[in-house]
Amino acid sequence: MPLHDGTSPSEPHDRGGAGEEEEKLAAKPLLSTPESPSPTAEMEAESQAATTTAPADDLEELDRRYAPYARRDAYGAMGRGPLGAAEAARLAVGAVLLFPLRLVAGVLVLVAYYLVCRVCTLRVEEEGEGEGEGYARLDGWRRQGVVRCGRALARAMLFVFGFYWIREYDCRFPDAEDENQEQSKELERPGAVVSNHVSYVDILYHMSSSFPSFVAKRSVARLPMVGLISKCLGCIFVQRESKTSDFKGVSGAVTERIQRAHQQKNSPMMLLFPEGTTTNGDYLLPFKTGAFIAKAPVKPVILRYPYKRFSPAWDSMSGARHVFLLLCQFVNNLEVVHLPVYYPSEQEKEDPKLYANNVRKLMAVEGNLILSDLGLAEKRVYHAALNGNSLPRALHQKDD
């Protein structure tokens, strides 16, 4: 289904010349064969094989096999590739002039919003812990202050990061013109925003756009300043490293929050990244079903980060290094495609996997994204090979 606003987002940037061969490798499950007794053993063998080959051949092979996580920019794998003289000079100028100014400005924006949240939560008790409500049920002037200041300051933070202009496209489908159909669905507010996941910058954009709640690690709630802000956003906090009896509680909390947002206009929508991890922005991984169990409509959003030298995608490098390189870029670009609200059929409501797959296929078509069967396990194998770690250690590392 094509975009009907007369414009379309940029085509994906250079994918390393791999072409069709790369697409086939990316779309094909790499770590499972019918004769294999253990997927983990196979992953370990691939990781060990990758770390024993010659470095140049190793990186080329890894990038082909794990294409959704491979960097194609001037900085190469893990942001440590060799730089030309011109790029090194740009980086040096950015490090001296841009980085300190943007770092200070970013901290000031964060402190400003923390103070707003502190004022808006004075004499208000937090509703529960763990997967509790936080301050999601603020109302009146308190809620208005948190939302309006949050959206404005999130956009200010994007400006600080070099995202001066954000191109947004609204997608309209021909079969959505029926007035009776529109009237019948007018009250059916989406319960969640589902988006592809490319970078931590994704969250800043969604905060500036729809200001949703989202799922975060439980440790985030204890961070200085960020903890209070995340509670005002109404985040659901989870302990990713353990799947104990609270796992069903988290799923239930997400479903309940989506249903509430669907039914109550003043309740914040949930923001969910169904892929479960970040990619380089050219691929779309399999969707988890958490956003679709509630049987409520969802709002699909596609994010793209066009680049010439440094890709804002957070795929294969440390967070500190990525923030440094991002802040050293003179200009960063972001394009957003807003798809119409997706209303599930009765069959999709009864089958969350079907619902998730259909939304995924729609997003892939409209966003010109390549479908891949890889997932978080393969990403950890890729990172383990890049870092020279053994597979068991990689599999126990925390998720990004």
Residue, then its C-alpha position, 0 to 999 in steps of 0.5 A: m500500500p503506497l503513501h498517498d501524501g505525494t511524498s515518501p521517506s528516504e530510501p535506505h542507505d548503503r547496505g554494504g553492497a550485499g544486495e539480494e544475497e544479504e537479504k536472503l541471509a538476513a531473512k533466513p534463520l541462521l541458528s537452527t537446523p532440523e538435525s541440530p540437537s541444541p540451538t545453543a550448541e550451534m550458536e556457540a560453534e558459529s561464534q567460535a568459528a567467527t572469532t578464529t577466522a581472519p579479522a577482515d573476512d570475519l567482519e565481512e561474514l558476520d555483517r552478512r549473516y547478522a545484517p540487521y545489526a551491522r553498521r554501514d556508516a563511516y565508523g564501521a563495526m562498534g564505531r571503531g572503523p578506520l576514519g579518513a582524514a576529512e572525517a577525523a577532522r570533522l570529529a575533532v571539531g565536533a568533539v571540541l565545539l559541539f560535544p561540551l555545549r550539547l552535553v551541558a544543554g542536555v543536562l539543563v533540559l533534563v534538570a528542567y523537566y525533573l523540576v517540573c515533575r517534582v513540582c507536579t508530584l508534590r503531595v501526591e503519593e506514588e501508586g504502587e511499586g514494581e509494575g505499579e502505576g507510578y504517577a500515570r494517574l495524575d490529573g488536572w493541572r498536574r497532568q497538563g504540566v507533565v505532558r505539555c512540558g514533557r513534549a516541549l522539552a523532549r523536542a528541545m532535547l532532540f534539537v540539542f542532539g542535532f535533530y533540527w528538522i524532523r520530516e513526518y509523513d501521514c499515510r492514508f489508505p484509499d479504503a479509509e474514506d468511508e464516512n460511516q466506517e470512520q464514524s463507527k471507529e471514531l471512539e475506538r482510540p488506539g491503546a498502544v503505539v507500536s514502532n520499529h526500534v532503532s535507537y534510544v532517540d526513538i523514545l525522545y521522539h515519541m515523547s515529543s509526539s504522543f507522550p506515551s507510557f512505556v516498559a522500562k527496566r526496574s533499575v531505571a526507576r532508581l536512577p537520579m532524576v530519570g527515575l522520577i521522570s519515568k514514573c511521571l510517564g507512567c512506565i511499567f518497570v520490569q526485571r528483564e533478567s528474571k522470569t519468575s512469577d512476576f512475568k505474567g504480572v508484567s504481561g497483565a499490567v501491559t494488557e490492562r494499561i493498553q485496554r485502559a488507554h483504549q477506553q479512556k481518552n485521558s489515559p496515556m497510550m503505551l509505547l511498545f517496540p515489538e521487536g524487543t531490541t534495536t536494529n540498524g534501521d533497515y530491517l524489521l525483526p519478528f514481533k512479540t505479541g505483548a502489544f496485541i494481546a489486549k485486542a485493542p487497535v494500535k497506532p503503527v509508527i515507522l522511524r528512519y534515520p537517514y545519514k551520510r557519515f554516522s548512523p544514529a542507529w544504536d546497534s553494535m557499540s557501547g552507549a557512551r561511545h554512541v552518545f559521544l559520536l552522536l553529539c559530535q555530528f553537526v546535523n542528524n536526521l529523522e524521518v517518521v511515517h505515521l500509519p493509520v490506526y490499525y483495527p484488528s479483525e475478529q480473527e486477529k483479536e483471537d490470534p495475537k500472533l496473526y495480529a502481530n504478523n499482519v501489522r509487521k508486514l504492513m509496516a515493512v511495506e510502508g517503511n520499505l523495511i526488510l523482514s528478518d527472522l533474526g532476534l535477540a539471541e542472534k544479536r548477542v552472538y554477533h556482539a559476542a563475536l565482535n567483542g571476542n567473548s565466548l557465547p555462554r558469557a554473551l547469552h547472560q549479558k543484559d539486554d540493551 
